[in-house]
Amino acid sequence: MRLRIKSTTGKLISSLPFAVLMVILLMSTSAFAQQAASDSDAWQFGVSIYGWFPDISGETAFTQPGGGSDFTIDIKNILDNLEFTLMGIVDVRKGRWGLFTDVIYMDVDGSETGTREASIGRRGLPANATANVDLDIKSWIWTIAGYYRALEQNGWTLDLAAGARYVDIEQSVNWNTTGNVGPIPIPDRTGAAKAEVSNWDAIVGARGRFAFGAQKAWFVPFYVDLGAGDSDFTWQGIAGLGYAFKYGEVTAVWRYLDYDLPSDKPIKDMNFSGPAVGYTFRW
């Protein structure tokens, strides 16, 4: 865990990933449009309840009380435990067209005490000093998108999606140093600060599954999206394994979500990575 002064610099994110994905989507749409498969006009519904248990890493710049400087915290090194996380998805489809919404809430509270790697104001802690840092993160992540069922045959399904994602992240930090901290200015020895960011991003992506086995009950689900807007760039990937029953399915996946935010934001960048398990009810 490091606390350090950091100057603000701009970031340039290439638009190449957008171009590549759009070419893939257009090629896929053109190819799948040629398939002659009949579609059911019946409404189909799905409700998923997930628990997601990610590690969190990134950079956060807080305004230091009484100082006017920024310092950065390496979140993954002070993350102790996940207080609560819940993921829920609602999916509605009629024929080839559908809509889904995905809501995530996470509350993370981590701390680290006695670190020997900390520095404040670019000064390393003396050998007989101790740093105590507490960090709390509360996050809302909401995705809503429409999709088109481009492929549904031989155990494969593929949906092409477009929509938006909203993120609201609030981080608060408390720190103090004890022992012989003479080289460190008095205002830097203890304090508290808070940083918040809320933004919308347009996204495009694809999701699907490949079913296998004698009854096609086992399947591999996958999802990917990327976008930008208030963020410089954001992308997400999900993959795992599932088993389908008559009225639902159980899945275990790995989910990765990354945000690269503008340099003037109080939160510089964030990523969430970890397993998720859940059950989907279908009718």
C-alpha positions as CSV (number, residue, x, y, z in Angstrom):
1,M,0.0,0.0,0.0
2,R,1.4,3.4,-1.0
3,L,0.3,6.9,-0.3
4,R,2.0,9.3,-2.6
5,I,1.7,12.8,-4.2
6,K,0.8,12.5,-7.8
7,S,0.4,15.2,-10.5
8,T,-2.5,15.1,-12.9
9,T,-1.8,14.1,-16.5
10,G,-4.1,13.6,-19.4
11,K,-4.8,10.2,-21.0
12,L,-5.4,9.4,-24.6
13,I,-7.4,6.3,-25.3
14,S,-7.3,5.0,-28.9
15,S,-10.6,4.5,-30.7
16,L,-9.3,1.4,-32.5
17,P,-11.2,-1.1,-30.2
18,F,-14.5,0.6,-31.2
19,A,-13.7,0.3,-34.9
20,V,-12.7,-3.4,-34.5
21,L,-15.8,-4.3,-32.6
22,M,-18.1,-2.4,-35.0
23,V,-16.6,-4.2,-38.0
24,I,-17.1,-7.6,-36.2
25,L,-20.7,-6.7,-35.4
26,L,-21.5,-5.6,-38.9
27,M,-19.9,-8.7,-40.4
28,S,-21.8,-10.9,-38.0
29,T,-25.1,-9.2,-38.7
30,S,-24.6,-9.6,-42.5
31,A,-23.8,-13.3,-42.1
32,F,-26.6,-14.2,-39.7
33,A,-29.2,-12.3,-41.7
34,Q,-28.9,-15.1,-44.3
35,Q,-30.0,-17.9,-42.0
36,A,-33.6,-19.1,-42.4
37,A,-34.8,-19.9,-38.9
38,S,-38.3,-19.4,-37.6
39,D,-38.7,-17.2,-34.6
40,S,-41.3,-17.5,-31.8
41,D,-43.4,-14.4,-31.2
42,A,-44.1,-15.4,-27.6
43,W,-42.8,-13.1,-24.8
44,Q,-39.9,-14.6,-22.9
45,F,-38.7,-13.5,-19.5
46,G,-35.6,-14.0,-17.3
47,V,-34.7,-12.8,-13.8
48,S,-31.2,-13.5,-12.5
49,I,-29.9,-13.0,-8.9
50,Y,-26.1,-13.1,-8.6
51,G,-23.5,-12.6,-6.0
52,W,-20.3,-11.0,-7.4
53,F,-17.1,-11.2,-5.3
54,P,-14.4,-9.0,-7.0
55,D,-11.0,-7.7,-6.1
56,I,-10.8,-4.0,-6.7
57,S,-7.8,-2.0,-7.9
58,G,-7.1,1.5,-9.2
59,E,-6.1,5.0,-8.4
60,T,-8.0,7.5,-6.4
61,A,-6.9,11.1,-5.9
62,F,-8.2,12.8,-2.8
63,T,-7.8,16.5,-1.9
64,Q,-5.7,16.5,1.3
65,P,-7.2,18.5,4.2
66,G,-5.3,21.7,4.8
67,G,-2.9,21.0,2.0
68,G,-4.5,21.3,-1.5
69,S,-2.4,18.4,-2.8
70,D,-3.5,15.0,-4.1
71,F,-2.4,11.6,-2.9
72,T,-3.0,8.3,-4.5
73,I,-3.9,5.0,-2.8
74,D,-3.2,1.6,-4.3
75,I,-6.6,0.1,-3.5
76,K,-5.8,-3.6,-3.9
77,N,-3.2,-3.5,-1.2
78,I,-5.5,-2.2,1.5
79,L,-8.6,-4.1,0.5
80,D,-9.5,-6.4,3.3
81,N,-13.0,-7.6,2.8
82,L,-16.1,-7.3,0.8
83,E,-19.0,-6.2,3.0
84,F,-21.9,-6.8,0.5
85,T,-22.4,-7.2,-3.2
86,L,-25.5,-8.1,-5.3
87,M,-26.1,-8.4,-9.0
88,G,-29.5,-8.6,-10.5
89,I,-30.5,-8.9,-14.2
90,V,-34.0,-8.7,-15.8
91,D,-34.3,-9.8,-19.4
92,V,-37.3,-9.5,-21.7
93,R,-37.5,-10.8,-25.3
94,K,-40.1,-11.1,-28.0
95,G,-39.0,-12.7,-31.2
96,R,-35.5,-11.6,-32.1
97,W,-35.6,-8.3,-30.2
98,G,-35.1,-7.9,-26.5
99,L,-34.1,-5.6,-23.6
100,F,-32.0,-6.3,-20.5
101,T,-31.0,-4.3,-17.4
102,D,-28.2,-5.2,-15.0
103,V,-28.0,-3.5,-11.6
104,I,-25.0,-4.0,-9.2
105,Y,-24.4,-2.6,-5.7
106,M,-21.1,-3.1,-3.9
107,D,-20.0,-2.0,-0.4
108,V,-16.3,-2.6,0.3
109,D,-14.5,-1.7,3.5
110,G,-10.7,-2.3,3.7
111,S,-7.9,-1.3,6.0
112,E,-4.2,-1.7,6.5
113,T,-2.1,-1.1,9.6
114,G,1.6,-1.0,10.2
115,T,2.7,-0.8,6.6
116,R,6.4,-0.2,5.9
117,E,5.8,0.8,2.3
118,A,3.8,4.0,2.8
119,S,4.9,7.4,2.0
120,I,3.2,10.8,2.6
121,G,4.2,13.9,0.8
122,R,6.9,11.9,-1.1
123,R,8.6,11.3,2.2
124,G,9.0,7.6,3.3
125,L,7.8,6.7,6.7
126,P,10.6,6.6,9.3
127,A,11.5,3.1,10.5
128,N,9.7,3.6,13.9
129,A,6.5,5.1,12.4
130,T,3.3,3.3,11.7
131,A,0.6,4.1,9.1
132,N,-3.1,3.2,9.5
133,V,-5.4,3.6,6.5
134,D,-9.1,2.8,6.2
135,L,-10.9,2.9,2.8
136,D,-14.6,2.5,2.2
137,I,-16.1,2.1,-1.4
138,K,-19.7,2.2,-2.3
139,S,-20.7,1.6,-5.9
140,W,-23.8,1.5,-8.0
141,I,-23.3,0.1,-11.6
142,W,-26.4,0.1,-13.9
143,T,-26.4,-1.2,-17.4
144,I,-29.4,-1.1,-19.8
145,A,-29.3,-2.2,-23.4
146,G,-31.5,-3.4,-26.2
147,Y,-30.4,-6.4,-28.3
148,Y,-31.0,-8.4,-31.4
149,R,-30.9,-12.2,-31.5
150,A,-28.5,-12.7,-34.5
151,L,-28.0,-16.4,-34.1
152,E,-29.9,-19.3,-32.5
153,Q,-29.1,-22.7,-33.9
154,N,-27.1,-25.9,-33.1
155,G,-26.7,-24.9,-29.4
156,W,-25.3,-21.5,-30.3
157,T,-27.0,-18.1,-29.5
158,L,-25.6,-14.7,-30.1
159,D,-27.1,-11.3,-29.3
160,L,-25.8,-8.0,-30.5
161,A,-26.4,-5.3,-28.0
162,A,-26.3,-1.5,-27.7
163,G,-27.1,0.7,-24.7
164,A,-25.6,2.7,-21.8
165,R,-24.0,2.1,-18.4
166,Y,-24.2,4.3,-15.4
167,V,-21.7,4.2,-12.6
168,D,-21.7,6.0,-9.2
169,I,-18.7,5.4,-6.9
170,E,-18.1,7.0,-3.6
171,Q,-14.8,6.5,-1.7
172,S,-13.8,7.7,1.7
173,V,-10.4,7.4,3.3
174,N,-9.2,7.9,6.9
175,W,-5.5,7.8,7.7
176,N,-3.1,8.5,10.6
177,T,0.5,7.9,11.4
178,T,2.0,7.3,14.9
179,G,5.5,7.0,16.3
180,N,8.4,9.2,15.3
181,V,7.1,11.1,12.2
182,G,9.1,14.2,12.5
183,P,9.9,14.6,8.8
184,I,6.2,14.6,7.9
185,P,4.3,17.9,8.2
186,I,1.7,18.0,10.9
187,P,-1.3,18.3,8.5
188,D,-0.2,15.1,6.8
189,R,-0.2,12.9,9.9
190,T,-3.9,12.4,10.2
191,G,-7.0,13.2,8.1
192,A,-10.0,12.1,6.2
193,A,-11.2,12.7,2.7
194,K,-13.9,11.7,0.2
195,A,-14.1,11.3,-3.6
196,E,-17.1,10.7,-5.8
197,V,-17.7,10.1,-9.4
198,S,-21.0,9.6,-11.4
199,N,-21.0,9.2,-15.2
200,W,-22.8,7.7,-18.2
201,D,-21.2,5.8,-21.1
202,A,-22.6,4.5,-24.3
203,I,-21.8,0.8,-24.9
204,V,-21.9,-1.7,-27.7
205,G,-21.3,-5.4,-27.2
206,A,-22.3,-9.0,-27.7
207,R,-23.4,-11.9,-25.6
208,G,-24.3,-15.5,-26.1
209,R,-23.8,-19.1,-25.1
210,F,-22.8,-22.5,-26.5
211,A,-24.8,-25.4,-25.2
212,F,-23.3,-28.9,-25.3
213,G,-23.9,-32.5,-24.0
214,A,-26.6,-35.0,-24.9
215,Q,-29.5,-32.8,-23.6
216,K,-27.7,-29.5,-24.3
217,A,-28.1,-28.8,-20.6
218,W,-24.5,-27.7,-20.0
219,F,-23.5,-24.4,-21.6
220,V,-20.7,-21.8,-21.8
221,P,-22.1,-18.2,-21.4
222,F,-20.1,-15.2,-22.5
223,Y,-20.5,-11.4,-22.7
224,V,-18.4,-8.5,-23.8
225,D,-19.0,-4.8,-24.1
226,L,-17.0,-1.6,-24.6
227,G,-17.8,2.1,-24.6
228,A,-17.0,5.7,-23.7
229,G,-18.7,8.9,-22.8
230,D,-18.1,10.5,-19.5
231,S,-15.3,7.9,-19.1
232,D,-12.3,7.9,-21.4
233,F,-12.9,4.2,-22.0
234,T,-14.7,1.3,-20.3
235,W,-15.0,-2.4,-21.1
236,Q,-16.4,-5.5,-19.5
237,G,-16.0,-9.3,-20.1
238,I,-17.8,-12.3,-18.6
239,A,-17.3,-16.0,-19.2
240,G,-18.0,-19.2,-17.3
241,L,-20.0,-22.4,-17.1
242,G,-23.7,-23.1,-16.6
243,Y,-26.3,-25.8,-16.3
244,A,-30.0,-25.4,-17.5
245,F,-33.0,-26.9,-15.8
246,K,-36.6,-26.8,-17.0
247,Y,-37.5,-23.4,-15.5
248,G,-34.0,-21.9,-15.0
249,E,-30.3,-22.3,-14.9
250,V,-27.4,-22.0,-12.5
251,T,-24.1,-20.3,-13.6
252,A,-20.6,-19.7,-12.3
253,V,-18.6,-17.0,-14.2
254,W,-15.6,-14.8,-14.0
255,R,-16.4,-11.1,-14.5
256,Y,-14.1,-8.2,-15.2
257,L,-15.1,-4.6,-15.4
258,D,-12.6,-1.8,-16.2
259,Y,-13.0,2.0,-16.1
260,D,-10.4,4.5,-17.4
261,L,-11.6,7.9,-16.2
262,P,-10.5,11.5,-17.2
263,S,-7.5,12.8,-15.4
264,D,-9.5,15.6,-13.8
265,K,-11.8,13.2,-12.1
266,P,-11.3,12.5,-8.3
267,I,-11.2,8.8,-9.2
268,K,-8.6,8.1,-11.9
269,D,-9.3,4.5,-12.9
270,M,-10.9,1.4,-11.4
271,N,-11.3,-2.3,-12.2
272,F,-13.3,-5.0,-10.7
273,S,-12.3,-8.7,-11.2
274,G,-13.7,-11.8,-9.6
275,P,-16.1,-14.7,-9.6
276,A,-19.9,-14.5,-9.7
277,V,-22.4,-17.2,-9.0
278,G,-26.2,-17.1,-9.4
279,Y,-29.5,-18.5,-10.6
280,T,-31.7,-17.4,-13.4
281,F,-35.5,-18.0,-13.4
282,R,-37.0,-18.3,-16.9
283,W,-40.6,-18.4,-18.2
